[in-house]
Amino acid sequence: MPRVLLIEDDPSVREGVELGLRRRGHEVRTAATGEAGLAALGEFRPDLLLLDLMLPGMNGVQVCRRVREDSQLPIIMLTARGDDFDVVIGLEAGADDYIVKPARTEVIEARIRAVLRRIEDPGGGRPAVEFHGDLAVDRAGLTVTKKGDRVPLAPSEMKLLLHLSAAPEQVFSRQQLLEHVWEHSYHGDARLVDACVRRLRNKIEDTPGAPRYIQTLRGFGYRFGPL
């Protein structure tokens, strides 16, 4: 079962989430502050980070940015209702998904599994490595290089790139991308898609403001190319 590091300052939430995940077989380590959580990362080596946004001292966004400096560890933000502005900043900082508190353990576990689920090749039968302009996308190894240099991608960024590049020039709505990439079967939050697209463009495009790979079709959604 996935090892989960939970950084949450509210004792009741921390204990409730920890107990719920442990009952389902997860190995869980908790921390009450961002600083303590960062210190636990190297020792515990989690598969996923559950990160509260509103922490004393170093807040969740700062922790997320610190983790993203040298790691593509999957991150799910825990937020309170009304934290809309912070949610956007958190997603821009590199979080893969977010959950609004309070949330049932079943919901939290489902999101954990969705983020960690191995990426399936939506184009089945495709070559392991595809070349698109300056990009080499290794679908088997789940790596991307640009002009020979490795491009580190968070899980949501990798899933989004694989999904879009599997069908070049096909337009996908935000809702379709939420369903296929984030596995949100309900009417989800389009901010997840838009924030992930911006992060992906910053990593793979020569000029993120004039994207070549991830293009916007205003009023419809996004597509890969044409190159």
N, C-alpha and C positions, 0 to 999 in steps of 0.2 A: 504493500500500500504506500501511497505517496507520503513523504515526510513533509510536514507543513510547519513553517515558522509563522506564528501569529504575533503581531505587534499591535497591542491594544491597551489603552490606559484604563479603560473602564473595567473594574474587577468583575462585575456581574456579567458583562458581555464576554470578557476574556475567559472566565470560567465556564460559561455556558457553551461557547463555541468549542473550547478545548474538550469538554466532556462529551459533547455530541460527536465530534470527529473521532475521539478515542474509542467510543462505543462502536463506531463503524470500522475500526481497525487501523486508523491512521496513527502514525507516530507524530506527536505534536510537541513542539517547544514553544513557550510563550515568553514575551518580554513586554514590560509596561511602558518602555520609552523607545524612541528611535535609536538613541545611542546604544542602549542595551541590545536591541535587535540587531544592529549592525555588528556588534561585538560577537553575537551568537552565530552569525552567518557562516563564518569560516569553520567553526568547531562543529556545528550541527549539520551543515551542508544540506539544506532542505531542497526538495523538488519544487516547492512553490512557496511564495510569500503572501500571506494574508496581512494587509497593511491598513491600519486605521488612518484616516486622513488627518483628523484633529488630535494631534498628540502634543503633550507639553514639551517645551524645549524644541528639539528638532522635529518639525511636523512631517506628516506623511509624504508630502510632495518632495521635501528635501531628502528624505530617506530614499524615495524612489529614484531621484536624480543621482544620488550617491551610488546606489546599486547599479544603475545603468552605465556608470562610468566605465565599469570593467566586467559587467556580467549581463547575460541575457536571461537570467532567472525569471520564470513566469511570475507575474505580480498581479494580484487582485486587490483592488482598493475596497475598504469598508467605509461607507459614508453614511451620514445622517441625511434625512430628507431636508431639503433646503440648502444643501451644500453645492448647488449647481455650478457656481463659479469655480469652486475648488475641484469639482469633478473634472471640469474641462482642463484645468491646469494639471491635475493628476494624470489624465490621459495623455496630455501633451508631453508630460515628463517621462512617459514610457510604460504606464500601466497597461496590462492586456485586457482587463475587464474591471467592472466594479459592481458591488452589491450594496443595496440600500438596507441599512439596519432599521428595525430588527428583521432578521431573516431566519427562516427555519433551517435546521442543519441539513435537511434534504436539499434545499436550494443551494446552500453553500457547497455541499459535496458535488452536486450536479455541475456547478460552475467550475469547480476544481477539475473534475474529470474532463469537461469540455476543453479547458485550456491545455490540459496535459495530454489529451488524446492524440495519439500519433497521427500525423498528417497523412491523409490518404490522397493518392494521386487521382484527381477528378478526371483526368484524361486517359486513364488506363491504357496500357500498351505503348506509352510514349517512351522515347529514349530517356535514359537515366539523366543525361546532361543535355540541356537545351541551350542554344545560343540566341540571344536577342540583342542585337546591336553590340554594345560593350559588355553586356551581362551574360554570365554563364550560370545557369540555374541547375543545380544538381538535385533532382527530385528524390533520388535514393539516399544520398548522403545528407540532404537537407542543408545544403550550403549554397551560398551565392557569392560570386566574385565579380568584380567590375575591373576591367583591364588587368586582370590577373590578381587583383588585391581582394582579399576576403572582406565581405561586407557583413558585419555582425547584425543579425536580425532577431528581435524578440519573437516569441512564438506566434503572436497575432500578426505581426508583420510578415513572417514567413508564410503563414497560412493564406493571408490576403494576396501576396505576390503569386503563390502557386495557383490559387484559384483564378485570378485574373489572367495570368499568362497561359493557362491551359486552354483558353479560348480567346486568342488575340482578336481584337476589334469587336468582340461581343460586349454589349452594354449590360451592366448589372445594376439594378436599383440598390439603394442602401438597404432596404428590407431584405432583398435576396442575399446580399452579402452578410447581413446579420444572421440569417438562417444558416448559410453554408459555412461561414468562417467562425462565427461565435456560437452557433447552434442555439440562438435565441428563437424559439418557435413562435413567440408572441410578438406583438408590435413593439419592437425594441427601440433603443435609444440610438438615433443616427449619429450622435456625437462620437460614439465608439468608432464608427467607420471613418468619419471625417478626420478625427485625431490620428487614427492609424495611417490614413493616407498621407497626411502631412509628415508624419515621422518617416514613413517609407520614402516619400519623395526626397526628403532631406538626405537620405542615405544613398539613394540610387540615381537620382537625377543630377545632371550637370548644372542645370538651373531650375531649382524647385518651383520658381514662379512661372516658368514656361516649360512644363513637364513634357518629356518625350515618351516615357513609358506608361505612367499612370495618368490618364487623361480624364478630364471632367466633361461630361455631356450635361450642360446645365438643364435642370428640370427632369433629368432621367437618372443619372448616376455616374458610374465610372467604367472605363474600359482600358485594356492594355493595348497600346499602340493606336493606330498604325505607325510603324517606325519608318 
